[in-house]
Amino acid sequence: MSDEHKNNPMHGIKLVRILEELEAHYGWETLGTFVNINCFHYDPSIKSCLKFLRKTPWARTKVEDLYLIMLRKKKELEENS
């Protein structure tokens, strides 16, 4: 891995994977409370969310931040088990 990417936990992770893991872990309703965007509230689907997030950088950033928080919490749980 290059020095440029070795400290970037998001390197190589596709947006579709992020959404699938977040939805599986939290569900659409909880995602909608964490990140208040319509695609999580009204008839949510991976496809509609991908379309919106690819065009909306601020929302994508919030979703990616939530994903990193989820990963950190999972890691802490594993270490404490």
N, CA, C and O atoms as a GROMACS GRO file, in nm:
protein
  324
    1MET      N    1   0.085  -0.117   0.000
    1MET     CA    2   0.000   0.000   0.000
    1MET      C    3   0.090   0.124   0.000
    1MET      O    4   0.190   0.128   0.071
    2SER      N    5   0.054   0.222  -0.078
    2SER     CA    6   0.136   0.342  -0.084
    2SER      C    7   0.121   0.424   0.043
    2SER      O    8   0.022   0.412   0.116
    3ASP      N    9   0.221   0.508   0.069
    3ASP     CA   10   0.217   0.593   0.188
    3ASP      C   11   0.096   0.686   0.186
    3ASP      O   12   0.043   0.724   0.290
    4GLU      N   13   0.055   0.721   0.066
    4GLU     CA   14  -0.057   0.812   0.049
    4GLU      C   15  -0.187   0.755   0.106
    4GLU      O   16  -0.271   0.830   0.155
    5HIS      N   17  -0.203   0.624   0.101
    5HIS     CA   18  -0.330   0.562   0.141
    5HIS      C   19  -0.324   0.479   0.269
    5HIS      O   20  -0.428   0.434   0.317
    6LYS      N   21  -0.206   0.457   0.324
    6LYS     CA   22  -0.196   0.364   0.436
    6LYS      C   23  -0.271   0.409   0.561
    6LYS      O   24  -0.309   0.325   0.643
    7ASN      N   25  -0.293   0.539   0.578
    7ASN     CA   26  -0.366   0.588   0.695
    7ASN      C   27  -0.510   0.626   0.664
    7ASN      O   28  -0.578   0.686   0.747
    8ASN      N   29  -0.556   0.591   0.545
    8ASN     CA   30  -0.692   0.622   0.505
    8ASN      C   31  -0.778   0.496   0.515
    8ASN      O   32  -0.771   0.410   0.428
    9PRO      N   33  -0.861   0.485   0.620
    9PRO     CA   34  -0.942   0.364   0.637
    9PRO      C   35  -1.049   0.348   0.529
    9PRO      O   36  -1.105   0.239   0.516
   10MET      N   37  -1.078   0.451   0.453
   10MET     CA   38  -1.180   0.444   0.349
   10MET      C   39  -1.122   0.402   0.214
   10MET      O   40  -1.198   0.378   0.120
   11HIS      N   41  -0.991   0.393   0.203
   11HIS     CA   42  -0.929   0.358   0.075
   11HIS      C   43  -0.972   0.219   0.030
   11HIS      O   44  -0.958   0.121   0.104
   12GLY      N   45  -1.025   0.212  -0.090
   12GLY     CA   46  -1.064   0.084  -0.148
   12GLY      C   47  -1.202   0.035  -0.110
   12GLY      O   48  -1.245  -0.070  -0.156
   13ILE      N   49  -1.273   0.108  -0.027
   13ILE     CA   50  -1.408   0.067   0.015
   13ILE      C   51  -1.510   0.141  -0.071
   13ILE      O   52  -1.513   0.264  -0.074
   14LYS      N   53  -1.593   0.065  -0.140
   14LYS     CA   54  -1.691   0.125  -0.230
   14LYS      C   55  -1.813   0.172  -0.152
   14LYS      O   56  -1.848   0.116  -0.047
   15LEU      N   57  -1.877   0.273  -0.205
   15LEU     CA   58  -1.995   0.331  -0.140
   15LEU      C   59  -2.106   0.227  -0.124
   15LEU      O   60  -2.177   0.229  -0.024
   16VAL      N   61  -2.122   0.140  -0.219
   16VAL     CA   62  -2.227   0.038  -0.209
   16VAL      C   63  -2.201  -0.053  -0.089
   16VAL      O   64  -2.295  -0.090  -0.018
   17ARG      N   65  -2.076  -0.088  -0.064
   17ARG     CA   66  -2.043  -0.171   0.053
   17ARG      C   67  -2.073  -0.097   0.182
   17ARG      O   68  -2.125  -0.156   0.277
   18ILE      N   69  -2.042   0.031   0.186
   18ILE     CA   70  -2.068   0.113   0.305
   18ILE      C   71  -2.218   0.112   0.335
   18ILE      O   72  -2.258   0.089   0.449
   19LEU      N   73  -2.299   0.138   0.233
   19LEU     CA   74  -2.444   0.141   0.253
   19LEU      C   75  -2.499   0.005   0.295
   19LEU      O   76  -2.583  -0.002   0.385
   20GLU      N   77  -2.452  -0.100   0.233
   20GLU     CA   78  -2.501  -0.234   0.267
   20GLU      C   79  -2.467  -0.269   0.412
   20GLU      O   80  -2.551  -0.324   0.484
   21GLU      N   81  -2.346  -0.237   0.454
   21GLU     CA   82  -2.307  -0.269   0.592
   21GLU      C   83  -2.382  -0.182   0.693
   21GLU      O   84  -2.424  -0.231   0.798
   22LEU      N   85  -2.399  -0.054   0.663
   22LEU     CA   86  -2.472   0.034   0.753
   22LEU      C   87  -2.618  -0.009   0.764
   22LEU      O   88  -2.674  -0.012   0.874
   23GLU      N   89  -2.680  -0.042   0.652
   23GLU     CA   90  -2.820  -0.082   0.654
   23GLU      C   91  -2.837  -0.213   0.729
   23GLU      O   92  -2.933  -0.230   0.804
   24ALA      N   93  -2.744  -0.306   0.711
   24ALA     CA   94  -2.752  -0.434   0.782
   24ALA      C   95  -2.733  -0.415   0.932
   24ALA      O   96  -2.797  -0.483   1.012
   25HIS      N   97  -2.647  -0.323   0.970
   25HIS     CA   98  -2.616  -0.302   1.111
   25HIS      C   99  -2.723  -0.218   1.182
   25HIS      O  100  -2.767  -0.253   1.291
   26TYR      N  101  -2.766  -0.109   1.119
   26TYR     CA  102  -2.859  -0.016   1.184
   26TYR      C  103  -3.003  -0.024   1.134
   26TYR      O  104  -3.096  -0.004   1.211
   27GLY      N  105  -3.022  -0.053   1.007
   27GLY     CA  106  -3.155  -0.046   0.946
   27GLY      C  107  -3.182   0.094   0.894
   27GLY      O  108  -3.119   0.190   0.937
   28TRP      N  109  -3.276   0.105   0.801
   28TRP     CA  110  -3.303   0.234   0.737
   28TRP      C  111  -3.353   0.339   0.836
   28TRP      O  112  -3.312   0.455   0.830
   29GLU      N  113  -3.440   0.300   0.926
   29GLU     CA  114  -3.500   0.396   1.019
   29GLU      C  115  -3.393   0.461   1.106
   29GLU      O  116  -3.392   0.583   1.124
   30THR      N  117  -3.303   0.382   1.160
   30THR     CA  118  -3.197   0.436   1.245
   30THR      C  119  -3.099   0.519   1.162
   30THR      O  120  -3.052   0.623   1.207
   31LEU      N  121  -3.070   0.473   1.040
   31LEU     CA  122  -2.983   0.553   0.952
   31LEU      C  123  -3.044   0.691   0.928
   31LEU      O  124  -2.974   0.792   0.924
   32GLY      N  125  -3.176   0.693   0.912
   32GLY     CA  126  -3.246   0.819   0.890
   32GLY      C  127  -3.239   0.914   1.009
   32GLY      O  128  -3.245   1.036   0.992
   33THR      N  129  -3.225   0.860   1.129
   33THR     CA  130  -3.210   0.947   1.246
   33THR      C  131  -3.066   0.996   1.259
   33THR      O  132  -3.043   1.108   1.304
   34PHE      N  133  -2.970   0.913   1.220
   34PHE     CA  134  -2.830   0.954   1.225
   34PHE      C  135  -2.796   1.054   1.116
   34PHE      O  136  -2.727   1.154   1.140
   35VAL      N  137  -2.845   1.028   0.995
   35VAL     CA  138  -2.819   1.116   0.880
   35VAL      C  139  -2.956   1.148   0.820
   35VAL      O  140  -3.017   1.064   0.754
   36ASN      N  141  -3.002   1.269   0.841
   36ASN     CA  142  -3.137   1.308   0.801
   36ASN      C  143  -3.142   1.344   0.653
   36ASN      O  144  -3.135   1.461   0.616
   37ILE      N  145  -3.155   1.241   0.571
   37ILE     CA  146  -3.172   1.261   0.427
   37ILE      C  147  -3.291   1.179   0.381
   37ILE      O  148  -3.317   1.070   0.433
   38ASN      N  149  -3.364   1.232   0.284
   38ASN     CA  150  -3.490   1.171   0.241
   38ASN      C  151  -3.474   1.029   0.190
   38ASN      O  152  -3.564   0.947   0.208
   39CYS      N  153  -3.362   0.998   0.126
   39CYS     CA  154  -3.349   0.862   0.070
   39CYS      C  155  -3.344   0.756   0.179
   39CYS      O  156  -3.363   0.638   0.149
   40PHE      N  157  -3.319   0.794   0.304
   40PHE     CA  158  -3.325   0.699   0.415
   40PHE      C  159  -3.466   0.691   0.475
   40PHE      O  160  -3.498   0.595   0.545
   41HIS      N  161  -3.549   0.790   0.448
   41HIS     CA  162  -3.682   0.798   0.510
   41HIS      C  163  -3.794   0.746   0.420
   41HIS      O  164  -3.884   0.677   0.467
   42TYR      N  165  -3.790   0.779   0.292
   42TYR     CA  166  -3.901   0.752   0.202
   42TYR      C  167  -3.863   0.647   0.098
   42TYR      O  168  -3.784   0.674   0.008
   43ASP      N  169  -3.920   0.529   0.111
   43ASP     CA  170  -3.898   0.418   0.018
   43ASP      C  171  -3.748   0.394  -0.004
   43ASP      O  172  -3.701   0.400  -0.117
   44PRO      N  173  -3.674   0.368   0.104
   44PRO     CA  174  -3.528   0.355   0.092
   44PRO      C  175  -3.485   0.230   0.016
   44PRO      O  176  -3.545   0.123   0.029
   45SER      N  177  -3.380   0.246  -0.062
   45SER     CA  178  -3.317   0.133  -0.130
   45SER      C  179  -3.170   0.169  -0.152
   45SER      O  180  -3.133   0.286  -0.153
   46ILE      N  181  -3.089   0.068  -0.168
   46ILE     CA  182  -2.947   0.091  -0.193
   46ILE      C  183  -2.932   0.175  -0.320
   46ILE      O  184  -2.853   0.269  -0.323
   47LYS      N  185  -3.006   0.141  -0.424
   47LYS     CA  186  -2.995   0.210  -0.553
   47LYS      C  187  -3.028   0.359  -0.541
   47LYS      O  188  -2.954   0.442  -0.592
   48SER      N  189  -3.138   0.392  -0.474
   48SER     CA  190  -3.176   0.533  -0.463
   48SER      C  191  -3.077   0.611  -0.376
   48SER      O  192  -3.048   0.727  -0.404
   49CYS      N  193  -3.027   0.546  -0.271
   49CYS     CA  194  -2.930   0.612  -0.185
   49CYS      C  195  -2.798   0.634  -0.257
   49CYS      O  196  -2.736   0.740  -0.242
   50LEU      N  197  -2.754   0.536  -0.334
   50LEU     CA  198  -2.630   0.552  -0.411
   50LEU      C  199  -2.641   0.670  -0.507
   50LEU      O  200  -2.550   0.752  -0.517
   51LYS      N  201  -2.753   0.678  -0.576
   51LYS     CA  202  -2.774   0.787  -0.672
   51LYS      C  203  -2.765   0.923  -0.602
   51LYS      O  204  -2.700   1.014  -0.652
   52PHE      N  205  -2.830   0.936  -0.488
   52PHE     CA  206  -2.829   1.062  -0.414
   52PHE      C  207  -2.690   1.093  -0.358
   52PHE      O  208  -2.641   1.204  -0.375
   53LEU      N  209  -2.628   0.996  -0.293
   53LEU     CA  210  -2.500   1.020  -0.227
   53LEU      C  211  -2.388   1.050  -0.326
   53LEU      O  212  -2.296   1.125  -0.294
   54ARG      N  213  -2.395   0.994  -0.445
   54ARG     CA  214  -2.292   1.022  -0.546
   54ARG      C  215  -2.301   1.166  -0.597
   54ARG      O  216  -2.202   1.220  -0.646
   55LYS      N  217  -2.419   1.227  -0.586
   55LYS     CA  218  -2.437   1.365  -0.631
   55LYS      C  219  -2.429   1.467  -0.518
   55LYS      O  220  -2.428   1.588  -0.544
   56THR      N  221  -2.423   1.421  -0.393
   56THR     CA  222  -2.434   1.511  -0.279
   56THR      C  223  -2.317   1.489  -0.182
   56THR      O  224  -2.326   1.406  -0.092
   57PRO      N  225  -2.208   1.563  -0.202
   57PRO     CA  226  -2.087   1.539  -0.122
   57PRO      C  227  -2.105   1.553   0.029
   57PRO      O  228  -2.046   1.476   0.104
   58TRP      N  229  -2.186   1.648   0.075
   58TRP     CA  230  -2.201   1.666   0.220
   58TRP      C  231  -2.269   1.545   0.283
   58TRP      O  232  -2.234   1.504   0.393
   59ALA      N  233  -2.368   1.488   0.212
   59ALA     CA  234  -2.438   1.371   0.265
   59ALA      C  235  -2.347   1.248   0.262
   59ALA      O  236  -2.348   1.167   0.355
   60ARG      N  237  -2.271   1.235   0.156
   60ARG     CA  238  -2.178   1.122   0.146
   60ARG      C  239  -2.076   1.127   0.260
   60ARG      O  240  -2.044   1.024   0.320
   61THR      N  241  -2.027   1.245   0.290
   61THR     CA  242  -1.932   1.262   0.400
   61THR      C  243  -1.993   1.217   0.532
   61THR      O  244  -1.927   1.150   0.611
   62LYS      N  245  -2.118   1.254   0.556
   62LYS     CA  246  -2.184   1.214   0.681
   62LYS      C  247  -2.202   1.062   0.688
   62LYS      O  248  -2.183   1.003   0.794
   63VAL      N  249  -2.236   1.000   0.577
   63VAL     CA  250  -2.254   0.855   0.574
   63VAL      C  251  -2.119   0.786   0.594
   63VAL      O  252  -2.110   0.687   0.668
   64GLU      N  253  -2.015   0.836   0.532
   64GLU     CA  254  -1.882   0.778   0.550
   64GLU      C  255  -1.834   0.794   0.694
   64GLU      O  256  -1.772   0.703   0.749
   65ASP      N  257  -1.861   0.908   0.754
   65ASP     CA  258  -1.824   0.929   0.894
   65ASP      C  259  -1.897   0.831   0.986
   65ASP      O  260  -1.838   0.776   1.079
   66LEU      N  261  -2.025   0.809   0.959
   66LEU     CA  262  -2.102   0.713   1.038
   66LEU      C  263  -2.045   0.573   1.021
   66LEU      O  264  -2.039   0.496   1.118
   67TYR      N  265  -2.004   0.539   0.902
   67TYR     CA  266  -1.943   0.408   0.876
   67TYR      C  267  -1.815   0.390   0.958
   67TYR      O  268  -1.792   0.284   1.016
   68LEU      N  269  -1.733   0.493   0.963
   68LEU     CA  270  -1.609   0.487   1.041
   68LEU      C  271  -1.638   0.471   1.190
   68LEU      O  272  -1.568   0.398   1.260
   69ILE      N  273  -1.741   0.539   1.238
   69ILE     CA  274  -1.781   0.525   1.379
   69ILE      C  275  -1.826   0.381   1.406
   69ILE      O  276  -1.789   0.323   1.508
   70MET      N  277  -1.904   0.325   1.315
   70MET     CA  278  -1.951   0.188   1.331
   70MET      C  279  -1.832   0.091   1.335
   70MET      O  280  -1.828   0.000   1.418
   71LEU      N  281  -1.735   0.111   1.246
   71LEU     CA  282  -1.618   0.024   1.244
   71LEU      C  283  -1.538   0.034   1.374
   71LEU      O  284  -1.492  -0.068   1.427
   72ARG      N  285  -1.522   0.156   1.426
   72ARG     CA  286  -1.449   0.175   1.551
   72ARG      C  287  -1.519   0.104   1.666
   72ARG      O  288  -1.455   0.039   1.748
   73LYS      N  289  -1.651   0.118   1.673
   73LYS     CA  290  -1.728   0.053   1.780
   73LYS      C  291  -1.718  -0.098   1.771
   73LYS      O  292  -1.704  -0.165   1.873
   74LYS      N  293  -1.725  -0.154   1.650
   74LYS     CA  294  -1.711  -0.298   1.632
   74LYS      C  295  -1.573  -0.345   1.676
   74LYS      O  296  -1.560  -0.449   1.741
   75LYS      N  297  -1.471  -0.268   1.642
   75LYS     CA  298  -1.335  -0.303   1.680
   75LYS      C  299  -1.317  -0.300   1.832
   75LYS      O  300  -1.254  -0.389   1.890
   76GLU      N  301  -1.374  -0.199   1.896
   76GLU     CA  302  -1.367  -0.189   2.043
   76GLU      C  303  -1.436  -0.307   2.109
   76GLU      O  304  -1.386  -0.362   2.207
   77LEU      N  305  -1.551  -0.347   2.055
   77LEU     CA  306  -1.623  -0.462   2.110
   77LEU      C  307  -1.542  -0.590   2.097
   77LEU      O  308  -1.538  -0.672   2.189
   78GLU      N  309  -1.478  -0.607   1.984
   78GLU     CA  310  -1.394  -0.726   1.961
   78GLU      C  311  -1.277  -0.728   2.057
   78GLU      O  312  -1.242  -0.834   2.111
   79GLU      N  313  -1.215  -0.613   2.079
   79GLU     CA  314  -1.099  -0.604   2.169
   79GLU      C  315  -1.138  -0.628   2.314
   79GLU      O  316  -1.057  -0.681   2.390
   80ASN      N  317  -1.259  -0.591   2.353
   80ASN     CA  318  -1.304  -0.607   2.489
   80ASN      C  319  -1.366  -0.743   2.518
   80ASN      O  320  -1.398  -0.775   2.632
   81SER      N  321  -1.382  -0.823   2.414
   81SER     CA  322  -1.443  -0.956   2.432
   81SER      C  323  -1.341  -1.058   2.477
   81SER      O  324  -1.376  -1.175   2.496
   0.00000   0.00000   0.00000
